[in-house]
Amino acid sequence: MSVFACATGVPSRRALACALAAALLPNLALAIEETDGDKPVTRLESVVVIGTPVQPLTFETDPKLPRQPVPASDGADYLKTIPGFSALRNGGTNGDPVLRGMFGSRLSLLTSDASMPGACPSRMDNAMSYIAPETFDTLVVVKGPQTVRWGPVGSAGTVRFTREVPRFDSMGLRAQGSLLGGSFGRNDQVLELVAGAPKGYVRLGANRSESGDYRDGNGLRVPSAWNKWNADLALGWTPDAETVLEVALGAGDAQARYAARSMDGAQFRRDSLGLRFEKAFTGRLRQVQASAYRNVADHLMDNYSLRSPNPLGSMPMPMASNVARTTQGGRVAVDWAWEKFELTAGLDTLHSVHRRRSAMGRGAYRAQPWTQDARFSDLGVFGEATWTLGEGHRLLAGLRVDWAEATDRRAMVGKPAKPNPTFGQTRAHTLPAGFVRYERGIAASGWGWYAGLGHTRRMPDYWELFSPDLGPVGAANAFAGVRPEKTTQIDAGLQWRGARGSAWASGYLGRIDDFILFRYMPGGMMGPKSKATNVDARIHGLEAGGEFRPGNDWTVGGNLAWAWGSNRDAGTALPQMTPLEVRLSAAWEKDRWSAGALLRLVAAQRRAAPEQGNVVGQDLGPSPGFATLAINGGYRFNDRLQLTVGIDNLFDRAYAEHLNLAGSADFGYPALPVRILEPGRSLWLKLILTP
């Protein structure tokens, strides 16, 4: 394990680590203070191993907390601590998040309430690839189509990584950060400094993450190395306690090797600009929020920077593909409140342009002109209300309408290239969405329940309109023929809270008309072909969890998640549905010490559709079950400094996730689809310092 080795093309880890230690150590505070009668009790920040809901269908957590498995390098990895989430694995980093078996733009993924979709036609750089979770203050997840506030409704759910507005009563400096070292050369550094006064603040955050190729449970090397960096600067003006005006700048870049792809990610360049205004009031008008943003993703894929071209493979010569996407938009929302009624109403908009260039030969792509191939725009208006019916009883409802457009800018398509029959055409759709939900709080009985009905219509995204080789039968291509999805879903659940524990359970039942499905067919010399079609589908599933405190020092808990989907047209399974997963945990805390364990049990998945899939890849067929055990321990040196140590996959099991891609022949995988195995036994150590 090397924490201070050098890397090329990213900020020096030695400089960042030294700055972290020097700047933070005198100022940091970590522990949570509680009281036992008149006696103060200090507890460690707990290691996050399983997520629990803070209210119906809503999970909220602090991404800065230590977590297990090994702290995440990307947003998709962090989401896996929440029941129902998994990720379509590429190898070491940049997995594609999946919730309840649903993926792609069925999940609304937002950072600082802004959209930043990736640019790769095969989603090598999905939105979660461009963020470092630990640089954000809050992660909020709403499952299902049960909110309309945050852009086009995600039929599977809404994910928001946000940063809070720092407030200062007097001039001061706050600092926090962490250092991480682990197996396979893993080392991360995170530093955040906030300087401010009552009238304003400056916030600077930076992180760096690196890992080498890992070895699986059989001891075999899996190409999976990465290095990443991000830096963000925010300047805020706070003329009074109710007002903030902030401008934010950000940049980042990365490289990542992929065992499951014919190319690697040689560049993940991010450039961000944001502006937000918030004003609070004391009357019926409670708050006004406005924001604007511009995000640019510049992604380079090649087969020569991080590997050598395989002369016997599908890409025997050096080649590169450079894709970029510029997304800009904004949002205005106004909150009102009466005695028993609250309303949030507003509008949001986005405009996104995709372009690309490619060439054979090392670096030859730089001489090629950019070609614009797609444009997207969306304008939405929304209203979401809460009506308090009585103590512990409330009714929530929301309505939204989006006007979405997509324009095909491709003059030529296919291999070999031929004129595009839909060049210059624009698709326009009006997409309604809404939900209604009743909630009964826990109140005095300790029991609560909720039930909601939601509906949304989803515009096909870039990957569904422009990536497929073919469209539905009778259509010139996917752009001309793929219809918007229509999801109608019931969500219901129970919650219980007692003196020594709590429990929750939720279930859902949904119907998806015109579900966008990919089919894969042999393509001869040019490789397999993909075809996007619409089918009707059914989905349902169950999630549950809870925790119990048998003593003052012990907590035991667990959760489970199960998802099921079927293609109603064909009477078969939907592809790439997540198998049943159970997580059991135990945690102990005493004085300055803590310890914990996580047992993960994943059932075999026998329902599969091998010739179908999503834009990333096809279903690889049934998969066996597996179990892994992870342990962690922590020590609090003082109220300002905590050390956490963990071992993942303690027994060095050789296993693969069901949601996975087939290993590339460039790295010795056979011609038949073979899932990539996960990391073997991994040790990590994390030092956390917070204000």
ABEGO torsion letter per residue (X at the ends): XBAABBBBGBBBAAAAAAAAAAAAAAABBABBBBBBEABBBBBBBBBBABBBBABBGBBBBBAABBBOBBBBABAAAAAAABBGBBBBBAEABGBBBBBGGBBEAABBBBBGGBBBBBABAAGABBAAAABBAAABABBBBBBEBABAABEBBBAAEBBBBBBBBBBBABBBBBBBEBBBBBBGGBBBBBBBBBBBBAAEBBBBBBBBBBBBBBBBAAGBBBBABBBBBBBBBBBBBBABAABBBBBBBBBBBBBBBBAABABBBABBBBBBBBBBBBBBBABABABBBBBBBBBBBBBBBBAAAABBBBAABABABBBBBBBBBBBBBBBBBBBBBBAABBBBBEBBBBBBBBBBBBBBEBGAAAABBBBBABBBBBBBBBBBBBBBAEBGBBBBBBBBBBBBBBBBABABBEOBBBBBAABGBBBBBBBBBBBBBBBBBAEAAGBBBBBBBBBBBBBBBAAAAAABABBBBGBABAAAABBBBBBBBBBBBBBBBBAABBBBBBBBBBBBBGBBBBBBBBAEAAEBBBBBBBBBBBBBBBBBBEBBBABAABBBBBBBBBBBBBBAAAGBBBBGBBBBBBBBBBBBBBEABBBBBBBBBBBBBABBBAABEBAAEBBAEBBBBBBBBBBBBBBBABAABBBBBBBBGAAGBBBBBABBBBBBAAAGBBABBBBBBBBBBBBBBBBBBBX
